[in-house]
Structure formats: C-alpha cells, structure tokens
C-alpha cells in the first residue's frame, strides 16, 4: 500500500496523509489552506510531488 504525505515547506510538519491519491487542493481544504502547526498560508500551486521507494 502506498501513502502520500503533504508537508509544510516552512516548518516541515506533515499536514495531511493521503491513502488514496487526490488533488493537493482537496487535501489543503481540510486545513483552510493553512499549516495547523505554524499557521503558514499554503498555496496548492506551490506544491510538488516527489516519490521515493521505502
């Protein structure tokens, strides 16, 4: 099974963990486009996807 972590670029906190692939826009909607730890405003256009084998 594969999971995907959405990580805040400012503080490095995991904002959202996806079990099924969906858009970043939908994932950030759950936190009102803000990091729940540091409060940084998050723009879906600023995210990139990186894959690595565990």
C-alpha positions in Angstrom: 0.0 0.0 0.0 1.2 3.5 -0.8 0.6 6.7 1.2 1.4 10.3 0.4 2.4 12.9 3.0 1.6 16.6 2.3 4.4 18.5 4.2 4.6 22.2 5.1 7.6 23.8 3.4 8.0 26.3 6.1 8.1 24.1 9.3 8.3 20.6 7.8 5.2 19.3 9.6 3.0 16.7 8.0 -0.2 18.5 7.1 -2.1 15.6 5.6 -1.5 11.9 4.8 -3.3 10.5 1.8 -4.1 6.8 1.5 -5.6 7.4 -2.0 -4.2 9.9 -4.5 -6.3 13.1 -4.7 -5.6 16.7 -5.6 -3.5 18.9 -3.3 -6.3 21.4 -3.4 -8.7 18.9 -1.8 -6.1 17.9 0.8 -5.4 21.5 1.9 -9.1 22.3 2.0 -9.3 20.3 5.3 -7.0 22.8 7.0 -8.3 26.0 5.3 -5.1 26.3 3.2 -3.0 26.9 6.4 -0.5 24.8 8.2 -2.1 23.7 11.5 1.4 23.9 13.3 3.0 27.1 12.2 -0.1 28.9 10.6 1.7 29.5 7.2 -0.6 30.2 4.3 -0.4 27.3 1.8 -1.0 27.7 -1.9 -1.7 24.5 -3.9 0.3 25.8 -6.8 3.5 25.8 -4.7 3.4 22.0 -4.1 5.4 19.4 -6.0 5.3 15.7 -5.8 8.3 13.6 -5.0 8.3 9.8 -4.9 10.8 7.5 -3.2 11.0 3.8 -2.6 10.9 2.8 1.0 
